[in-house]
């Protein structure tokens, strides 16, 4: 009996000494919190909504000759942009997500918080009115911006749960140290924000809530790092020029939708899954929809390890190595995308199985359905019994690939391009005055986000370039 007790104590001590990886390995039979029991049904519902929006566009265009912003064929945009007074009910946006991240509430039901101060000097004691002060609060908040802003982060911007960053009506750029970190939290929406030129930071104390701050080691330099988080929606952002990935989803994250974004000027664009051996990522579920993978991209759009990844109605107009890669037996459901291969005859293949023999990857479920292949692009499918596994997912024919130009027309930040973005109403103040959010720092810019031409105000451009050079200098130190 004594020997049995001793053995039990030793076992408990060994288990207790495990890292978070060890604990996760002990719970492999349990689904991740937020993991959907039928990913094929979620994929099916995405196509149903897209086809409904396309049908509505065709019907209204034929009967009324209406060419308004409503007629996009994009179910997310049609959900809120059809209302000319959307800015009076901004939280309607939270009802518009599709795919695995559709349950992300963000700050819905919470009060509005207006960011009035673009500074970020103290990561431990942030000033009221700053973005950092807002995102660390524990209550639900719908965060908006009083004017155009360039927010140069000193360190990682660590979020708490139930937050929405709503950049509509302003031109908001986040650059600098660490950028956005969503770690062990839920229910975050990030919408209409430029995120670029992020570099490694850390080795310092950073506040993560009003009552807690702690030491953070050096970050990877991702644009957005989603780490052990769920119910996250990233929509209409423009991302480029980061030290590591533009978006990383790792360590048991699930319930993620990445939609309507513009990716450009980057090498390793998007990583989904921590490692081949991290088994909890088998429950990762990510929808990648309506994005534009644009200028000067090389690889990882995305690169997947484990999980179920639905890649639907995206426009891949540039890659140098490959578009979609993976290892560790991920399920990849590619539907209704347009893949435009580069002129390099050795880089025509859309897919890449990373460091894996064909004998092993032949059984992985990778499917291309209704995709458009341009300039010699080709997708290498695989999987045994794949027809049965994907039956529900593509029972609605993804004819929407033919409308890819229209669906992805407004990918990235919705800038000042006649989109009737409106202005933010300044809280519930007595004056009811509008803050002019369309006359501030700079408009969308081609060199960095791959979108519109630079703003013509030379003094503003000079200020921005100067700040950018400072950031690059600091990143090389």
Backbone torsions as a table, in degrees:
resi	resn	phi	psi	omega
1	UNK	NA	-42.3	179.9
2	UNK	-62.8	-38.7	179.0
3	UNK	-64.9	-39.2	179.1
4	UNK	-63.3	-44.8	178.9
5	UNK	-61.1	-44.1	-179.7
6	UNK	-62.0	-43.0	178.9
7	UNK	-61.5	-39.5	179.5
8	UNK	-64.7	-40.3	179.1
9	UNK	-64.3	-43.0	178.8
10	UNK	-61.2	-42.9	179.7
11	UNK	-60.7	-44.0	-179.5
12	UNK	-64.7	-38.2	178.6
13	UNK	-65.0	-40.6	178.5
14	UNK	-63.8	-44.8	179.2
15	UNK	-63.8	-41.2	-179.1
16	UNK	-65.0	-23.0	-179.9
17	UNK	-85.7	-5.0	179.8
18	UNK	-64.5	150.9	170.2
19	UNK	-77.9	-178.5	175.5
20	UNK	-59.3	-27.6	176.8
21	UNK	-65.9	-42.5	179.5
22	UNK	-62.8	-44.5	178.6
23	UNK	-62.2	-39.7	179.5
24	UNK	-63.5	-36.8	-179.6
25	UNK	-65.0	-27.9	179.8
26	UNK	-76.8	-10.6	-175.5
27	UNK	-120.8	33.9	-174.8
28	UNK	-66.6	-26.6	-176.7
29	UNK	-78.3	-12.7	-179.3
30	UNK	-91.3	135.3	175.4
31	UNK	-67.7	155.5	175.5
32	UNK	-67.4	144.7	171.7
33	UNK	-57.3	129.0	-178.7
34	UNK	89.9	-4.6	179.5
35	UNK	-72.6	129.2	-178.5
36	UNK	-79.0	135.7	-176.5
37	UNK	-71.1	-19.5	-178.1
38	UNK	-134.6	83.6	-178.5
39	UNK	-62.5	-31.3	178.4
40	UNK	-62.5	-36.5	178.4
41	UNK	-66.2	-36.5	177.7
42	UNK	-64.8	-44.2	177.9
43	UNK	-61.2	-41.7	177.9
44	UNK	-59.9	-42.6	-178.2
45	UNK	-67.4	-34.2	175.9
46	UNK	-59.8	-47.6	-179.9
47	UNK	-66.2	-35.1	177.8
48	UNK	-61.3	-42.8	-179.3
49	UNK	-68.8	-39.4	178.3
50	UNK	-63.6	-46.8	-178.3
51	UNK	-65.4	-33.5	176.7
52	UNK	-66.0	-40.7	179.0
53	UNK	-67.0	-39.1	178.4
54	UNK	-65.4	-43.1	179.4
55	UNK	-62.4	-40.9	179.5
56	UNK	-64.4	-42.7	178.7
57	UNK	-59.5	-46.2	-178.9
58	UNK	-64.4	-40.5	-177.9
59	UNK	-66.5	-48.4	-178.4
60	UNK	-68.4	-36.6	179.0
61	UNK	-64.2	-37.0	-178.2
62	UNK	-74.9	-40.3	-173.1
63	UNK	-86.4	-28.7	-174.5
64	UNK	-123.2	-7.2	-173.9
65	UNK	55.8	31.6	-178.0
66	UNK	-81.8	122.7	178.5
67	UNK	-116.8	37.7	-177.1
68	UNK	-75.7	177.0	179.0
69	UNK	-66.2	-14.0	179.0
70	UNK	-67.6	-30.6	-169.7
71	UNK	-89.7	66.0	-176.6
72	UNK	-104.1	-23.9	-170.0
73	UNK	76.0	2.8	179.8
74	UNK	-103.7	109.2	-172.6
75	UNK	-64.5	-27.5	178.2
76	UNK	-68.6	-50.9	-178.6
77	UNK	-66.3	-40.4	-179.6
78	UNK	-62.4	-25.6	-176.8
79	UNK	-64.7	-36.7	-175.7
80	UNK	-121.2	-26.7	-173.9
81	UNK	-78.4	-12.6	177.7
82	UNK	-72.1	-16.5	179.3
83	UNK	-91.9	111.7	-179.2
84	UNK	-63.7	-18.0	178.8
85	UNK	-107.7	32.9	-177.1
86	UNK	-57.1	-31.6	-175.4
87	UNK	-68.6	-12.4	175.5
88	UNK	-85.3	-10.6	177.3
89	UNK	-141.9	63.4	-175.4
90	UNK	-59.2	-31.9	-174.4
91	UNK	-72.8	-5.6	171.3
92	UNK	-57.6	-28.5	-179.8
93	UNK	-53.3	-35.4	-176.5
94	UNK	-63.7	-15.1	179.2
95	UNK	-93.9	5.1	-168.6
96	UNK	-106.9	-3.7	-177.7
97	UNK	-69.9	156.1	175.4
98	UNK	-127.7	171.3	173.7
99	UNK	73.0	-155.2	-172.2
100	UNK	-69.8	-23.6	178.9
101	UNK	-92.6	14.1	-173.6
102	UNK	-67.1	-16.5	-178.8
103	UNK	-93.0	4.5	178.4
104	UNK	-68.3	116.0	-178.7
105	UNK	-85.1	-24.5	-172.3
106	UNK	58.3	-136.4	-180.0
107	UNK	-95.6	21.6	-177.6
108	UNK	-56.4	132.0	-178.8
109	UNK	89.0	-12.9	178.9
110	UNK	-90.1	176.9	-179.7
111	UNK	-81.2	161.2	175.1
112	UNK	-80.6	141.6	175.4
113	UNK	-125.2	121.3	-177.6
114	UNK	-98.6	117.3	175.5
115	UNK	-77.9	120.3	-177.6
116	UNK	-114.4	-10.7	-173.6
117	UNK	-126.8	119.8	-177.0
118	UNK	-86.0	-0.4	-175.7
119	UNK	-75.6	159.1	177.5
120	UNK	-153.6	69.5	-172.4
121	UNK	-92.6	-27.4	-172.5
122	UNK	-130.0	103.6	-177.9
123	UNK	-73.5	-9.9	178.5
124	UNK	-95.1	-39.2	-179.2
125	UNK	-126.4	72.0	-177.2
126	UNK	-66.9	149.2	-178.6
127	UNK	-78.0	142.5	169.4
128	UNK	-57.6	142.5	-177.2
129	UNK	96.0	-13.0	178.8
130	UNK	-92.2	162.4	177.9
131	UNK	-64.8	-41.5	-179.0
132	UNK	-61.2	-39.6	178.8
133	UNK	-61.1	-37.2	-177.2
134	UNK	-71.7	-46.2	-170.3
135	UNK	-73.2	-19.0	180.0
136	UNK	-87.0	-7.3	-179.8
137	UNK	-65.7	150.9	-177.2
138	UNK	-88.7	-14.4	179.9
139	UNK	-86.7	156.0	174.0
140	UNK	-63.0	133.8	179.3
141	UNK	-137.7	139.8	170.7
142	UNK	-104.7	106.1	-168.7
143	UNK	-96.3	124.5	178.7
144	UNK	-125.6	175.7	-171.7
145	UNK	-126.1	133.2	-175.3
146	UNK	-72.0	-22.9	-177.5
147	UNK	-161.3	176.0	172.8
148	UNK	-60.8	141.0	-175.2
149	UNK	-144.6	142.9	165.4
150	UNK	-110.4	108.2	-177.1
151	UNK	-102.8	108.6	-179.7
152	UNK	-97.2	105.4	-174.8
153	UNK	-72.6	141.1	173.3
154	UNK	-84.6	-32.9	-179.7
155	UNK	-147.9	-178.7	177.2
156	UNK	-50.3	140.2	174.4
157	UNK	-96.3	97.3	-172.6
158	UNK	-91.6	121.3	-176.8
159	UNK	-89.3	152.5	161.6
160	UNK	-100.2	170.2	-177.3
161	UNK	-68.9	161.9	174.1
162	UNK	59.8	60.0	176.7
163	UNK	-131.8	140.8	169.5
164	UNK	-119.5	126.7	168.2
165	UNK	-96.4	111.0	-175.6
166	UNK	-114.7	100.1	-176.8
167	UNK	-90.8	6.6	-179.4
168	UNK	-62.3	137.5	179.7
169	UNK	87.6	-5.0	176.0
170	UNK	-138.5	163.9	178.0
171	UNK	-111.9	100.4	-169.5
172	UNK	-113.3	124.7	177.2
173	UNK	-116.7	130.4	174.8
174	UNK	-114.3	122.3	179.6
175	UNK	-136.0	171.6	168.1
176	UNK	107.6	-146.9	-168.2
177	UNK	-74.7	114.9	170.9
178	UNK	79.6	-36.8	-176.9
179	UNK	56.5	-140.9	-162.9
180	UNK	-92.6	128.2	178.2
181	UNK	-122.0	120.3	176.0
182	UNK	-114.7	93.3	-171.1
183	UNK	-120.0	122.1	178.4
184	UNK	53.3	42.7	179.2
185	UNK	-131.7	175.5	179.2
186	UNK	-137.1	161.7	168.8
187	UNK	58.6	71.9	175.7
188	UNK	-130.2	135.4	173.6
189	UNK	-120.8	127.7	174.6
190	UNK	-119.7	118.5	-170.8
191	UNK	-135.5	130.1	170.5
192	UNK	64.3	48.7	-179.5
193	UNK	-127.8	137.7	168.5
194	UNK	-83.1	129.2	175.6
195	UNK	-130.9	117.7	-174.3
196	UNK	-160.8	166.1	179.5
197	UNK	49.9	51.8	176.1
198	UNK	-94.4	139.0	-178.9
199	UNK	-131.7	171.1	-178.8
200	UNK	-65.9	143.0	176.4
201	UNK	-149.1	-176.4	179.7
202	UNK	120.9	-154.0	-172.5
203	UNK	55.6	45.1	-179.1
204	UNK	-161.4	172.6	175.3
205	UNK	-84.1	138.8	178.8
206	UNK	-138.2	136.9	179.6
207	UNK	-81.9	136.6	178.6
208	UNK	-117.6	-7.0	175.6
209	UNK	-160.2	169.1	179.3
210	UNK	-60.9	-21.5	-175.4
211	UNK	-113.5	1.4	-175.8
212	UNK	-142.1	136.4	164.9
213	UNK	-139.4	155.6	-178.1
214	UNK	-155.9	172.9	-177.1
215	UNK	-74.9	132.6	176.4
216	UNK	-117.7	129.5	174.6
217	UNK	-74.1	-179.9	-174.8
218	UNK	-66.9	132.6	178.8
219	UNK	-79.8	168.2	179.7
220	UNK	-79.8	-22.3	-175.6
221	UNK	89.6	29.2	175.0
222	UNK	-74.2	154.2	170.7
223	UNK	-66.4	-54.1	174.9
224	UNK	-132.1	120.8	178.2
225	UNK	-107.5	116.3	179.0
226	UNK	-107.5	110.8	-166.5
227	UNK	-129.5	108.2	179.5
228	UNK	59.7	34.3	-175.6
229	UNK	-117.8	164.5	179.4
230	UNK	-146.9	162.4	-178.7
231	UNK	55.9	65.6	-177.3
232	UNK	-124.2	136.4	178.7
233	UNK	-132.1	119.8	177.0
234	UNK	-111.0	116.8	-171.0
235	UNK	-137.9	138.5	174.5
236	UNK	53.1	41.4	173.3
237	UNK	-104.6	158.4	173.8
238	UNK	-116.9	122.7	-174.3
239	UNK	-127.6	138.5	-179.5
240	UNK	-164.8	166.7	165.7
241	UNK	51.3	54.8	175.0
242	UNK	-111.2	161.7	-176.2
243	UNK	-65.2	-42.7	-178.1
244	UNK	-115.2	-115.9	179.1
245	UNK	-88.8	158.7	172.3
246	UNK	-76.5	-43.3	172.3
247	UNK	-138.2	127.6	173.3
248	UNK	-119.1	134.6	177.9
249	UNK	-123.9	109.0	-169.9
250	UNK	-141.8	171.3	169.2
251	UNK	57.9	54.8	173.4
252	UNK	77.2	22.6	174.5
253	UNK	-78.2	147.5	177.4
254	UNK	-159.9	170.9	-177.1
255	UNK	69.1	52.1	-172.9
256	UNK	-119.0	134.1	168.2
257	UNK	-123.6	129.7	177.7
258	UNK	-120.3	107.4	-168.0
259	UNK	-137.6	149.4	171.3
260	UNK	58.9	25.9	-178.2
261	UNK	-97.6	157.9	174.1
262	UNK	-112.5	119.3	177.6
263	UNK	-109.7	134.8	-179.6
264	UNK	-157.3	163.6	171.8
265	UNK	50.1	62.9	-178.8
266	UNK	-160.5	156.6	178.2
267	UNK	-89.9	-77.2	-175.6
268	UNK	-93.4	94.2	-166.2
269	UNK	-69.6	-53.6	-170.0
270	UNK	-147.2	127.3	177.7
271	UNK	-113.9	128.0	177.8
272	UNK	-121.0	108.7	-178.8
273	UNK	110.9	134.3	-173.4
274	UNK	-71.2	-51.0	179.9
275	UNK	-161.9	165.7	178.5
276	UNK	-61.0	-30.4	-174.8
277	UNK	-91.0	-5.6	-177.9
278	UNK	-86.1	89.3	-170.2
279	UNK	-62.8	-31.5	177.9
280	UNK	-57.4	-25.0	178.1
281	UNK	-68.8	-4.4	172.2
282	UNK	-62.7	-23.8	177.6
283	UNK	-89.7	3.0	178.4
284	UNK	-67.6	133.6	177.4
285	UNK	-133.5	121.5	-174.5
286	UNK	-134.4	132.3	171.5
287	UNK	-104.1	127.1	176.7
288	UNK	-118.1	105.8	-168.4
289	UNK	-135.3	139.0	168.3
290	UNK	64.1	21.1	179.6
291	UNK	-87.9	158.3	172.9
292	UNK	-113.6	114.1	174.6
293	UNK	-93.4	102.8	-163.9
294	UNK	-107.0	-128.5	-167.3
295	UNK	-66.1	138.6	166.9
296	UNK	55.1	48.6	172.0
297	UNK	-105.2	148.3	-174.9
298	UNK	-112.1	-51.2	-173.3
299	UNK	-159.6	174.5	175.2
300	UNK	65.1	69.1	179.6
301	UNK	-126.8	48.0	6.4
302	UNK	-104.9	-177.5	167.2
303	UNK	-111.7	119.6	-166.5
304	UNK	-112.3	138.3	170.8
305	UNK	-125.5	110.9	-178.8
306	UNK	65.7	-175.3	174.8
307	UNK	80.6	179.9	177.8
308	UNK	-119.0	117.6	-174.9
309	UNK	-118.7	119.4	177.5
310	UNK	-103.2	112.5	-178.7
311	UNK	-107.9	108.6	-167.8
312	UNK	-136.4	128.4	173.3
313	UNK	55.9	44.2	173.3
314	UNK	-102.4	157.1	177.7
315	UNK	-112.1	108.9	179.1
316	UNK	-98.9	99.9	-176.0
317	UNK	-103.6	-1.6	179.2
318	UNK	-161.8	128.9	162.3
319	UNK	-151.3	157.2	179.7
320	UNK	-109.5	-30.0	179.1
321	UNK	-110.0	-59.2	178.0
322	UNK	-162.2	167.4	177.4
323	UNK	-97.3	-59.5	-174.5
324	UNK	-114.5	122.3	179.5
325	UNK	-126.8	168.2	178.5
326	UNK	-174.5	165.1	173.5
327	UNK	-155.8	167.7	178.6
328	UNK	75.2	21.3	174.2
329	UNK	62.3	55.5	172.3
330	UNK	-79.0	155.0	170.5
331	UNK	-95.6	123.3	-177.9
332	UNK	-121.8	119.1	-178.4
333	UNK	-113.1	98.0	-176.8
334	UNK	-99.5	117.6	-174.4
335	UNK	-138.0	129.0	170.5
336	UNK	64.0	30.1	177.5
337	UNK	-96.8	162.9	169.7
338	UNK	-114.0	121.1	179.5
339	UNK	-110.7	114.6	178.1
340	UNK	-106.9	109.1	-175.0
341	UNK	-72.7	152.6	174.4
342	UNK	-72.2	171.3	-179.6
343	UNK	-74.7	-19.8	177.2
344	UNK	-62.1	116.5	-175.3
345	UNK	-67.8	-15.0	178.6
346	UNK	-90.8	2.8	-177.7
347	UNK	-127.9	31.7	-178.5
348	UNK	-79.1	-24.5	-175.8
349	UNK	-72.5	129.1	177.7
350	UNK	-66.5	-38.8	-168.3
351	UNK	-102.3	156.1	173.6
352	UNK	-149.1	121.5	170.6
353	UNK	-88.4	116.4	-170.0
354	UNK	-85.0	120.9	174.1
355	UNK	50.9	46.1	-178.1
356	UNK	-139.6	136.4	179.5
357	UNK	-76.9	155.7	-179.5
358	UNK	-62.9	-33.1	177.9
359	UNK	-58.1	-32.3	-179.1
360	UNK	-84.7	-46.1	-173.6
361	UNK	-80.4	-9.9	-179.9
362	UNK	-57.9	-28.6	-179.1
363	UNK	-90.4	-3.4	179.8
364	UNK	-72.6	143.3	-179.7
365	UNK	-88.0	93.1	175.8
366	UNK	-121.6	118.6	-173.2
367	UNK	-128.3	136.5	172.3
368	UNK	-114.9	122.1	-177.6
369	UNK	-135.2	118.0	177.5
370	UNK	72.7	13.9	177.8
371	UNK	-76.7	150.8	175.6
372	UNK	-103.7	123.8	-179.3
373	UNK	-105.9	125.6	-174.2
374	UNK	-123.4	144.4	174.5
375	UNK	60.0	37.4	176.0
376	UNK	85.6	7.5	178.5
377	UNK	-63.3	144.2	175.1
378	UNK	-147.3	147.5	-176.1
379	UNK	-113.5	123.8	178.4
380	UNK	-91.4	105.5	-179.5
381	UNK	-84.2	163.2	179.4
382	UNK	-159.0	170.2	173.9
383	UNK	122.2	136.0	174.6
384	UNK	-88.9	135.1	179.5
385	UNK	65.5	27.5	-174.3
386	UNK	-66.3	-29.9	-179.1
387	UNK	-61.1	-41.1	-179.9
388	UNK	-69.4	-43.9	-175.8
389	UNK	-62.5	-35.8	-174.3
390	UNK	-102.1	8.0	-173.7
391	UNK	-54.8	-48.8	-179.3
392	UNK	-68.4	-34.8	-174.1
393	UNK	-64.5	-39.6	-177.0
394	UNK	-117.5	28.0	174.7
395	UNK	-68.8	-21.3	168.8
396	UNK	-96.7	115.3	-175.4
397	UNK	-60.4	126.1	-179.3
398	UNK	-77.6	60.4	178.9
399	UNK	-65.5	-11.0	-174.2
400	UNK	-63.7	-13.6	178.6
401	UNK	-58.8	-29.2	179.1
402	UNK	-68.1	-16.1	-178.6
403	UNK	-107.6	20.8	-171.0
404	UNK	-62.7	-33.9	178.4
405	UNK	-61.6	-42.6	-178.9
406	UNK	-71.7	-42.8	-175.9
407	UNK	-65.0	-37.7	-176.3
408	UNK	-102.0	11.9	-175.7
409	UNK	-54.8	-40.0	-175.5
410	UNK	-106.0	25.2	178.5
411	UNK	-59.7	144.5	-176.3
412	UNK	93.7	-172.2	-179.6
413	UNK	-63.2	133.9	175.9
414	UNK	-79.8	94.7	-174.4
415	UNK	-85.8	-162.7	-176.7
416	UNK	-85.0	68.6	-175.1
417	UNK	-124.3	42.4	178.1
418	UNK	73.9	24.3	-177.2
419	UNK	-90.8	6.5	178.6
420	UNK	52.8	50.6	-177.2
421	UNK	-74.1	-18.1	177.1
422	UNK	76.1	-172.1	180.0
423	UNK	-130.4	153.7	179.2
424	UNK	-75.3	131.1	173.5
425	UNK	-81.0	125.4	-170.5
426	UNK	-71.7	85.9	174.8
427	UNK	55.5	-143.8	177.0
428	UNK	-115.9	38.9	-176.9
429	UNK	-70.8	163.1	-173.2
430	UNK	-67.0	-32.0	-175.8
431	UNK	-74.4	-27.6	-177.6
432	UNK	65.2	21.5	-175.6
433	UNK	-73.9	152.5	175.4
434	UNK	-93.9	137.4	173.0
435	UNK	-92.0	125.4	-176.9
436	UNK	-73.9	105.5	-177.7
437	UNK	-95.6	8.9	-177.1
438	UNK	-114.5	21.1	-178.4
439	UNK	-140.8	45.7	-174.6
440	UNK	-114.2	-119.7	-164.1
441	UNK	-73.0	-65.5	-177.1
442	UNK	-163.5	160.6	179.2
443	UNK	-91.1	-177.1	175.7
444	UNK	-56.1	147.3	-173.5
445	UNK	-133.5	144.5	-170.8
446	UNK	-75.1	-43.9	-171.8
447	UNK	-62.2	-34.0	-172.8
448	UNK	-102.8	-39.0	-176.0
449	UNK	-107.5	-6.7	179.4
450	UNK	74.8	19.0	-177.6
451	UNK	-109.7	-109.0	-169.5
452	UNK	-90.0	172.0	-178.4
453	UNK	-68.4	156.7	-178.3
454	UNK	-62.5	154.2	175.7
455	UNK	-67.1	146.7	-173.2
456	UNK	-86.9	-6.2	178.9
457	UNK	-74.6	104.1	-172.7
458	UNK	-65.7	-33.6	-179.4
459	UNK	-68.1	-39.5	177.9
460	UNK	-65.4	-44.1	179.7
461	UNK	-62.5	-40.7	179.2
462	UNK	-61.9	-41.8	178.1
463	UNK	-59.9	-45.2	-178.6
464	UNK	-64.7	-45.4	-179.8
465	UNK	-61.5	-39.9	178.3
466	UNK	-60.6	-47.0	177.8
467	UNK	-60.9	-39.9	-178.8
468	UNK	-64.3	-41.9	178.5
469	UNK	-63.2	-36.0	177.1
470	UNK	-63.0	-44.4	-179.6
471	UNK	-61.8	-46.3	-179.7
472	UNK	-63.6	-38.2	178.0
473	UNK	-62.6	-45.5	-179.2
474	UNK	-64.6	-35.4	-178.0
475	UNK	-68.9	-21.5	-179.0
476	UNK	-91.9	-6.8	-177.5
477	UNK	-73.9	NA	NA
